Amino acid sequence: MEITPVSIDARERALLAPYAMPSAQSAGREHPEPEHPYRGPFQRDRDRIVHSAAYRRLSAKTQVFTGDLGDYHRTRLTHTIEVASVARTVGRALALNEDLIEALALIHDLGHPPFGHAGEELLDELLADEGGFSHNAQALRIVRELEIRYPEFPGLNLTYEVLGGQQTRIDHDTSTERPLLEVQVVEAADSITYDTHDADDALELGLLTLDELFATPLWADAARRVGRRTANLKPHELRRAVLHELIDWQVGDLLAQSAARIQATGVDSPQSVRRADWIVVASADLAAAKRELEVLLRTRVYRHATVLAHRGEALDRMRALFERYVERPELMTENFRRRAAQLGAPRAAGDYLAGMTDRFVYREFARLFSSSGAGLAPPTDET
């Protein structure tokens, strides 16, 4: 029997809601390319991100906790995969474009430097005279300039929809036009994911106790929901059950609220979504409970003495490397030496450092500042 592949357009016309973003309406790419015979534009974007060096390096970049504290907690890559998973679940339930959602989820933290938000804050300080540093803006620099994967153009040449979705994260507080629903879904999934897994990781590392979390409305309510289904759970069983409940509850709440707003606003096209109020939001009560949890995480986890001590040592090394590269750009790889000549040594050094993994920072520090590193080979552009 001969099998004829279903076209992307036909598949999307059968599956997507009118307010979703279809591939056929894509504005295209900065560098025009012919269409692929069996992959849609947003699927190609997703594939290009997955195969990029910057994406692979996320596996060795800090989310909140460094690798020195153990192996259980999330890295920047596992966080990204979790966001993509939650976002696709929401997108499928709302009949949105899952390929676009996944591409947006996979790019959303691509620009994070080593050592999490602490590394970002340091680079922002070091580059204050160069316009500062933002991981959201850095993701665009990576996919437009820094990744060299094709001979025809710099960057990954992603669609305007994916680039625009990432730009929305930069312009969030100033833009008068709402982003596509696919973009809104990724924003919400990011919040659901890090609120849940940061608490889970903190429990595993002993930085928080279950009792402290159960004192917050979000965890207390989730525990009551679990208790109505299953009684007499052991502490580790209760923890797992509550974590599952937190994800399921937040996703269910988001779907109910979003469906109601879609109905109320009457959006019937991607263009009408851009003119409407923000649609993909949590209920007011759940949003308030999430904010209370986030206060606890900020005060008891992100600023914990153990976490700060590990960050301090790492940031000292980043600062020393930055100063050395600015002073001697020839210590960077060939690509970044060229960028130093074009953009100035500080911005090139910031770009170079931002692309490093946590362990590569330590390796480079040893190479440049310690006698034990004297035998280490200099980096190449593919390192």
N, C-alpha and C positions, 0 to 999 in steps of 0.2 A: 504494500500500500504506500503510495506516495504521500508524504507529509509536506504541506506548504506552511512555512512559518507565518504566524499572525503578525501583521504590521503593528508597529508601535502606536500609530494613530488609531487603528481599529480597536486595539486593546484598551487604550485610554478612553475612547468614546464610550466603550461598554462599561468601564469601571469608575471613571472619575465623575465627581459632582460638578455642576456648572461653575461653582465658585473655586474649584481647584485650578492649578496652573498646568495646562496641557503642553506637551512638548512642541506641538505644532505652532503654538503662539510664542515660542522662545524668540527673543530678540537677536539670538545668534551669539557670535564670539568676536572678540577684538580682532583676531586674525581669522578671516573666513576659511572654513574647511568644508569639504563635501560631506554630506550626510553619510552615516554608517549604514550598511545594508540591514543589520538586525539589532543594533543597539541605539536607543534614543539618546538625545544630547545630554540629559541629566544622568543617565546611566554611565555614559562615557566620562562625565565629570567625576562621578563616584569612583570609577575605576582608576582614573588618573591620580586622584588623591591617594587611594590605597597603595598604589605602586610608587608613590613619591618617597624620596629619602626622608623628607621632613616628617611624614606620617610614621615611618618605621622608627624614627628617633624618639617618638612620644613614649615608646615602651620603656625608655630609660630616663624619663623626666619626671620629676616630683609632681604629684597632684597636691597633697598637703604634707605628707610625711616622706622623709628621705628613705632610701634603701637601707641606711644604717640602722633603722629602727625595726627592721624585719622584712618579711616577704609577703605578708597577708594583704596589706593595705593596697589601695588602688594606685596605679601610675596614671600619668596623663593619657596614655593609650587606653587602658581599661575603662577609665572614666568616659572617654570618647565613645567607645563601643557601647557602653551602657546607655549613654544619651541617645545614640542611634537606635538602639533597641526600643527604648520607651517611645521615642518620637515616631518610629514606624508603626508601633501599635496604635498610637493616637491617630496618626495619619490614615491608617487603613480604616479605622472605625468611622472617620469623618469623610471617607472617600476622596482623600487628597492624593497628590502625586508622591508616591513613596520613594521613587528614584530621586526626585528633587530633595525631599526631606533628608534622605540618607546622605546625599552629597553635602548638604548644608550642615548636618550634624558632624560629619567627618572633618570638615574644614574649620569648625567653630573654635577649636583650641589649637589649631596647627601652628600658630605663632607664639605659643608659650615658650619662654626661655627655660633654662634649667632652674631647679629649686623653686618652682611654683610662683606664687604671687610675690614672694620675697625677692626672687630674681628679677621679676618685672619692675618692682618698685626701685631696685638698685639701678637697673638700666635706665629707667625714667629719670632718675637723679643724675646719672653720669652723662645722659644725652640732653640735659635741660637746655643747653645752648643750641641744640640741633633739632628742636621741635619735640623732644621727649620721646618716650617709648610706650607703646600700647600693644598688647598681644593681639588685639583685634586688627589693628592696622598692620602689624607684622605679618599676619596670615595673608593679607592681600599682597604684601611685598614678596612673600614666598611664592605664591602661585602666579604672580605677574612677572617677577624678575629673577628671584634667587634660584628656583629650581631650573636646571638646564637639562631637559629630557628629550628635546626635539631639535633637529637642525634648522627648522623653518622659522622658529619664533622662541623668544625667551619665555620662561614660566610654563604653566600648564595649559594656558589658553582655555580657561573655563568659560561657561556661558555667562552672559550678563546677569541672569537670574541668580546664579550662585554667588557671583561677585557682589551683586546688589544686596543679597541677603546678608553677606558678611559686612558690607558697608553699613547696613542698618544697625549692627551692633555698635558701630562707632558713632552714628548719628542718632542714637536712640532717644536722647533727650531734646533734640533740636528739630528733628524732621516733622513736618506737618502732614506727610503722607504715610499712611499705615503700610506695613510690609505685607507681603503675601501670607496667606494662612499657613503655608508650609514653613515660612520663616518663624511665624508666631509659635507654631508647634514645637520647633526646636528650642526656642527660648524657654518655653514652659517645661519641656523635658529636661533641660539642663538644670533648672531649679529643683525639680522633683528628684533628680538623680543625686546631686551633690548634697542636698539636705539629708538624704537617707544614707548614702555611703560614707559621708564624713563622720556621722555618728557611729556607724558600724565599725569603721576603722579605729575610731577613738576608743571604743569599748575593747576591741581586740588588743590595743596597745596599753590598756589600763589607765588611760587619761581621763575617762569618765566611767561612772558606774551606772548600772541599770536603774538604781534608785534615783540618781540625779536626772536621768532622762525621763523616768516616769513622773517626775515632778513637773514636766512641761505638759501643757494641754495636748499637744499633738501625740506624744507617746502615750500619755495616759488614756486618751480616747482610743488609740489603736489597740492598746492592751485590753481595754474593755470589750472591744469588738472581737478580739481573739478569744477572750474568756467566755463569751456567749456561745462560741462554737466548740471550744476544747478547754477542759479544766485540768488542773494538777500537772501542768507542764513543768519540767525542770528548767532552771535558769537559761541554759544554752538553747533549749527547745523554744522557750518563750521568746528569747531574743530573735531567733530565726523567724518565728511566726509573726512577730510584730514587724520586723523588717519587710516581710512579704506583704503584710497588711498595709503598711505605709505606702508602698508603691501602688498596690491595687486601689486603695482608697483615693489617693491623689489623682491617679489616672481616671478613675470613675467619676470623680468630682469634676475634673477638667472637661471630660466628654459631655457631662450633663450641662455644665455651664456654657460650653462652646456651642452645643446643639441649640440651646435656648436662644443664644445671641444670634446665631445664624438665622434662626426663624424670625426673631424680632427685627433684625436689620433688613431682612429680605435680600441679602447679597446673592447675586446670581451670576457673577463673573469675577475673574481676578481683578478687573478694573474697579468694580464696585467695592471689593474688599479694601482697596487702597483708599477709598473715600469714606469708609465706615469707621466707627469707633473700634478700639482694640477688641477682638472677639475671643481669642483663645486665652482665657483667664480662669483662675481658681475662684471659688466662692469666697465671699468676704470673711466668713468665719475661719475657713481653712487657711486663707492667706495670713490672717492675724496669728493663728497658731504656728504657722511656719516662721513668721518673723520672731516669735518668742524663742523657738528652737535655735534660730540663727544667732540670736544674742548669746545664748549659752555656748554655742560653738565658738563664737568669736572670743569670748572672755575666758573659757575654760580649756579650749583646745588649740585654736590658732595661735594664742599667746601663751601657751603652756611653756614653762621654763625648759623642759626637755626639747621641745620642738624649736624654741628660739635658739638654744645652744647649738643644735645641729645646723640651723640656718646661718648663724653668725660665722661659724668657721667656713662654710661654703661661700658666703658672700664676700668674706675677706679675700678669698682666692679669686673670685670673679673680678673684684675691683683691681687687684694687682695685675691680672691678665689684661684687663681693659687698658690700664695705664701703660703697660709694656707694649701692647699692640699699637697704641696711638703714637708712642715714642718710636717704635720700630715696626712699621707695617710689613716689612719683608718677612717677619716671623709668621704671618698668616699665609694661607694657601694662595695659589695664583689668582683664583677668581676674586678673592677679597683684596688682594693687592691691587688688582685693576679697579675694584670699586673704591678703594682708598684714593687712587689717583683721580677718579671721576667725582666722587661725592665728599671726599675728605676722610682722613683717618678715623675720626671719632664715630661717624655713622657706619663706616665699614667694620670697625671693631665691634660696634653694637650688634650689627647683623651677624657677624661671625660668632660672637658669644651666644646670641639668642638661639642659634642653630645647634649649639652643643648639647650633649646629654650631660647628666649630672657627673657620671664617671669620667667623661672626656675632660671636663673642667679640672678634675683632680689630676688626670694624666698630663694635661698641658701644663698645669702648675708645676708638677714634678719635673717635666722636661725643661722648663724655662727657669726654675728657681732653686732646684735642689741638685746636689751632686749625684744623687741616686738616679736622677732622670737624664743624666748626661748621655746615656747610651740609647735612649728612646729615639726612634726614627721620627723625623718631622712629619707633620700631617700632610695628606694629599687632599685634592679636591673631593675625593670620594669617601674620605674618612668620616 
